[in-house]
Amino acid sequence: MFDNKDSSKTPIASLGEFGLIDHLTKHFTISHSTTVKGIGDDAAVIAPKEGVEMVVTTDMLVEGVHFDLGYMPLKHLGYKAVMVNLSDVYAMNATAKQITVSVAISNRFPVEAMEELYSGIQTAASLYKVDVVGGDTTSSTSGLIISITAIGEATPDKITYRDGAKENDLLVVTGDLGAAYLGLQVLEREKQVYKVNPNSQPDLENYTYLIERQLKPEARKDVAAMLAELEVQPTSMIDISDGLSSEVIHICKNSKVGCNVYEDKIPLDPQVIATCEEFNMDSTTIALSGGEDYELLFTIRTEDFPKIKANPNFSVIGHMTKESEGMHLITRANTKIPLISRGWNALEEED
């Protein structure tokens, strides 16, 4: 038995999620030539035959850590669980093909509740044209746990990793940022109001986009096809699940480059700006650290800029620099400040 109060032991929170993964897997070696990419990107890459590479990724959602059933409908949860995984496949510039679904459930959930969960999974699979090909079901003593594995494929020349960015490449983001985090704040606020007065009716009319981005996000299936049509091959790519700053830093560290991100170029929806003012929050901080946007962040060569500059789906937010120059945010006041990873960390130590 481990004594978690033993002061000589290392707290998991001191390493953080990615530090823990690095620490636990540092001695793993690759034995098969069919393993093209192992641990350390959005998905693993496997080459079962010449000319085709498969990507495989797994994500787990745990009740009380990743979702709150006080305001997350089970159908939406099923849908979102699929999106979280498909987003990692699309972040490899690949096409998702299959998923497996595993759930651990406590006896407080009736069959009808599981029907709702799987209805959301089925809706997502149908809309995104992926096959549900297996999984596992078991009991849980601590609420609901969902683990989905997604499998996709692409030709070797199309698969995009985190480590391909070069100095002077442009940093590009899809869609807009920060809405999902603010949607969570609105839902948490209404939950607290309900606790005080169960008869109160929440007025969410001004927050519809924010709440949709939190409860029913959409993975960017369209991006790979758009880039192919524009004849743009990204040099690196990652999905934005833990906040923009964390993902930019991942690309920089993996690619051994620095970057300048321009505050005034970060795309924000008007509802994000208005709600930040209402909540007295800084919209740039929310975009940098909020997370759960499931947009894609990628780099392109400077010469590809004319191909994307008129496309409303893409925003150029900065450029890559020499590694020695570091990672910076250029503020609206033209001040250069260090870019710090303050994204969401599932292993953060509780107060």
C-alpha positions in Angstrom: 0.0 0.0 0.0 1.2 3.5 -0.8 1.1 6.1 1.9 0.1 9.3 0.1 1.0 11.4 3.1 4.7 10.2 3.0 6.7 13.5 2.6 9.5 11.6 0.8 7.1 10.7 -2.1 6.7 13.0 -5.1 3.2 14.5 -5.5 1.8 13.9 -9.0 0.7 17.6 -9.1 4.4 18.7 -9.0 5.0 17.2 -12.4 1.7 18.2 -14.0 -0.1 16.1 -16.7 2.5 16.3 -19.4 5.5 16.0 -17.0 3.9 12.9 -15.5 3.5 11.3 -19.0 7.1 12.1 -19.8 8.3 10.7 -16.5 6.3 7.5 -16.7 7.1 6.7 -20.3 10.8 7.8 -20.6 12.0 4.2 -20.6 9.6 2.9 -23.3 11.2 1.9 -26.5 9.8 1.1 -30.0 10.1 -2.5 -31.1 8.2 -2.5 -34.4 9.0 -0.8 -37.7 5.2 -0.2 -38.2 5.3 2.2 -35.2 6.0 5.5 -36.9 5.3 7.8 -34.0 4.7 6.8 -30.4 4.0 8.9 -27.3 4.3 12.7 -27.5 1.9 14.0 -30.1 -1.9 14.4 -30.5 -2.0 10.8 -31.7 0.3 7.8 -32.3 1.0 6.9 -36.0 1.1 3.3 -37.2 2.0 2.2 -40.8 0.3 -1.1 -41.5 1.1 -1.0 -45.2 3.0 1.2 -47.6 1.3 4.4 -48.6 -1.1 4.6 -45.6 -0.5 5.6 -42.0 -3.0 5.1 -39.2 -3.3 7.5 -36.2 -4.6 6.3 -32.9 -5.5 8.5 -29.9 -7.3 8.0 -26.6 -9.0 10.4 -24.2 -10.7 9.8 -20.9 -13.5 11.9 -19.3 -14.1 11.5 -15.6 -17.1 12.8 -13.7 -16.2 15.5 -11.2 -13.0 16.3 -13.1 -13.9 16.8 -16.7 -17.7 17.3 -16.5 -20.5 18.0 -14.1 -23.8 16.3 -14.7 -25.5 19.1 -12.8 -25.6 20.9 -16.1 -24.1 18.6 -18.7 -26.9 16.5 -20.3 -25.8 12.9 -20.9 -26.6 13.1 -24.6 -24.3 16.2 -24.9 -21.7 14.4 -22.9 -21.6 11.4 -25.3 -21.3 13.8 -28.2 -18.6 15.8 -26.6 -16.6 12.7 -25.6 -16.4 11.8 -29.3 -15.4 15.3 -30.4 -12.6 15.4 -27.8 -11.0 12.4 -29.5 -11.8 13.2 -33.2 -10.1 16.6 -32.6 -6.8 14.9 -31.9 -7.1 12.9 -35.1 -7.8 16.1 -37.1 -4.8 17.7 -35.4 -2.7 15.2 -37.2 -4.1 16.4 -40.5 -5.8 13.0 -40.8 -9.3 11.6 -41.4 -11.1 9.9 -38.6 -12.5 6.4 -39.4 -13.4 4.4 -36.3 -13.8 4.8 -32.5 -14.1 2.4 -29.6 -16.1 3.4 -26.5 -15.5 2.2 -23.0 -17.5 3.3 -20.0 -17.4 2.7 -16.2 -20.8 3.4 -14.6 -22.1 3.4 -11.0 -25.4 1.8 -10.0 -27.0 5.2 -9.7 -27.4 5.3 -13.5 -30.4 3.4 -14.9 -30.4 1.9 -18.4 -32.3 4.9 -19.7 -29.4 7.2 -18.7 -27.0 5.1 -20.6 -29.3 5.2 -23.6 -29.0 9.0 -23.5 -25.2 8.9 -23.4 -25.0 6.5 -26.3 -27.5 8.5 -28.3 -25.1 11.4 -28.2 -22.2 9.1 -29.2 -24.3 7.7 -32.1 -25.2 11.2 -33.3 -21.6 12.3 -33.3 -20.5 9.1 -35.1 -23.2 9.5 -37.7 -22.5 13.2 -38.4 -18.7 12.8 -38.5 -18.9 9.5 -40.4 -16.9 7.3 -38.0 -17.7 3.7 -37.1 -18.2 2.6 -33.5 -16.3 -0.7 -33.6 -16.0 -1.9 -30.0 -15.2 -1.0 -26.4 -15.9 -2.1 -22.9 -18.3 -1.6 -20.1 -17.6 -2.0 -16.4 -18.8 -0.9 -13.0 -17.5 2.2 -11.1 -17.6 3.2 -7.5 -16.9 6.9 -8.3 -19.4 8.0 -10.8 -19.2 7.9 -14.6 -16.0 7.5 -16.6 -15.8 7.5 -20.4 -12.8 6.5 -22.5 -12.8 6.7 -26.2 -10.1 5.6 -28.7 -10.2 7.2 -32.2 -8.5 5.7 -35.2 -7.8 7.7 -38.4 -5.6 7.6 -41.5 -3.7 9.7 -43.9 -1.0 9.4 -46.5 2.5 9.8 -45.0 3.1 13.1 -46.8 -0.1 14.6 -45.2 0.3 13.7 -41.5 1.4 16.7 -39.5 3.3 16.6 -36.2 4.0 19.1 -33.5 7.7 19.2 -34.3 7.8 20.6 -37.9 7.6 24.3 -37.3 10.5 26.4 -38.6 11.8 29.9 -37.9 9.7 32.5 -39.8 6.7 30.1 -40.2 3.3 31.8 -39.6 1.2 30.7 -36.6 -2.4 30.2 -37.6 -5.6 29.3 -35.6 -9.0 28.2 -36.8 -12.3 29.7 -35.6 -12.3 31.8 -32.4 -11.1 31.2 -28.8 -12.3 31.5 -25.2 -16.0 30.8 -25.6 -16.0 27.3 -24.1 -14.3 28.4 -20.9 -16.8 31.3 -20.5 -19.7 29.0 -21.2 -18.4 26.9 -18.2 -18.3 30.0 -16.0 -21.9 30.9 -16.9 -23.1 27.4 -16.2 -21.2 27.3 -12.9 -22.7 30.7 -11.9 -26.2 29.4 -12.7 -25.6 26.3 -10.7 -24.7 28.3 -7.6 -27.8 30.4 -8.1 -29.9 27.3 -8.3 -28.4 26.0 -5.1 -29.5 29.1 -3.3 -32.9 29.3 -5.0 -34.1 26.1 -6.7 -37.1 27.9 -8.1 -35.0 30.4 -10.1 -35.1 30.1 -13.9 -31.7 30.7 -15.5 -31.7 33.4 -18.2 -29.1 32.1 -20.7 -30.3 34.0 -23.8 -27.2 36.2 -24.0 -24.8 33.2 -23.7 -26.1 30.8 -26.3 -22.9 30.6 -28.3 -20.7 30.2 -25.2 -22.8 27.4 -23.7 -23.0 25.6 -27.0 -19.2 25.7 -27.3 -18.9 24.2 -23.8 -21.7 21.6 -24.0 -21.6 20.7 -27.7 -18.2 21.5 -29.2 -17.5 20.6 -32.8 -14.2 19.1 -33.9 -12.6 20.7 -37.0 -13.1 17.9 -39.5 -13.2 20.5 -42.3 -9.7 21.9 -41.9 -7.7 19.1 -43.5 -9.9 19.2 -46.7 -9.7 23.0 -46.8 -5.9 23.0 -46.5 -5.6 20.4 -49.2 -7.9 22.4 -51.5 -5.8 25.5 -50.9 -2.6 23.4 -51.5 -1.2 24.2 -48.1 0.7 21.6 -46.2 1.0 22.8 -42.5 4.5 22.4 -41.0 3.1 21.6 -37.5 -0.3 21.2 -35.9 -2.0 20.7 -32.6 -5.5 21.0 -31.3 -6.5 23.6 -28.7 -7.8 21.7 -25.7 -5.8 23.2 -22.8 -5.6 26.8 -23.9 -3.8 28.6 -26.7 -0.7 29.4 -24.7 -0.1 25.8 -23.7 -0.5 24.6 -27.3 1.8 27.3 -28.7 4.4 26.3 -26.2 4.0 22.6 -27.1 4.7 23.4 -30.8 7.7 25.7 -29.9 9.3 23.1 -27.5 8.7 20.2 -29.9 10.0 22.2 -32.9 12.8 23.9 -31.0 11.7 27.4 -32.1 10.5 30.6 -30.4 7.5 32.6 -31.3 5.7 36.0 -31.2 2.0 35.9 -30.7 0.1 39.2 -31.3 -2.6 39.9 -28.8 -4.7 42.0 -31.3 -4.7 39.1 -33.8 -6.3 36.5 -31.5 -9.8 35.8 -32.8 -12.6 36.5 -30.3 -16.4 36.2 -30.7 -18.4 39.3 -29.7 -20.2 37.3 -27.1 -16.8 36.5 -25.5 -15.8 40.1 -25.4 -19.2 41.2 -23.9 -19.2 38.4 -21.3 -15.6 39.1 -20.3 -16.6 42.7 -19.6 -19.6 41.5 -17.5 -17.5 39.0 -15.5 -14.6 41.5 -15.2 -12.2 39.1 -17.0 -9.5 39.8 -19.5 -10.5 38.4 -22.8 -6.8 37.7 -23.9 -6.2 35.7 -20.7 -9.3 33.7 -21.3 -8.3 32.9 -24.9 -4.7 32.0 -23.8 -5.6 29.9 -20.8 -9.3 28.9 -21.1 -9.2 25.6 -23.0 -11.8 23.3 -24.5 -12.0 25.3 -27.7 -11.1 22.2 -29.9 -9.9 24.5 -32.7 -6.7 23.7 -34.5 -3.4 25.6 -34.2 -0.9 25.1 -37.0 2.1 26.7 -38.7 2.6 27.3 -42.4 5.4 28.5 -44.6 5.5 32.3 -45.2 5.0 31.7 -49.0 1.7 30.0 -48.3 0.2 33.1 -46.7 -1.5 34.4 -49.9 -3.4 31.1 -50.1 -5.1 31.5 -46.7 -5.2 35.2 -46.1 -8.8 35.7 -47.5 -10.2 32.6 -45.8 -12.5 33.5 -42.9 -11.8 30.2 -41.1 -8.2 31.1 -40.4 -6.5 33.8 -38.4 -2.7 34.4 -38.5 -1.8 35.3 -34.9 2.0 35.3 -35.0 5.2 33.8 -36.3 7.9 31.5 -35.2 11.4 32.9 -34.3 14.7 31.4 -33.3 14.6 29.2 -30.2 17.0 31.6 -28.4 14.5 34.5 -28.7 12.0 32.7 -26.6 8.2 32.6 -26.6 6.4 35.9 -26.3 3.0 37.7 -26.4 3.1 41.1 -28.1 0.4 43.1 -26.4 -1.8 45.8 -28.0 0.5 48.3 -26.4 3.4 46.7 -28.3 4.9 45.4 -25.1 6.7 42.0 -25.3 5.9 39.7 -22.4 6.9 36.0 -21.9 4.2 33.5 -23.0 3.4 31.3 -20.0 1.5 28.0 -20.0 -1.5 28.5 -17.7 -3.8 26.1 -19.4 -6.1 23.7 -17.7 -4.3 20.8 -15.9 -6.3 17.8 -14.9 -3.6 16.8 -12.4 -3.5 20.1 -10.6 -3.2 19.8 -6.8 -6.4 20.7 -5.0 -6.3 23.5 -2.4 
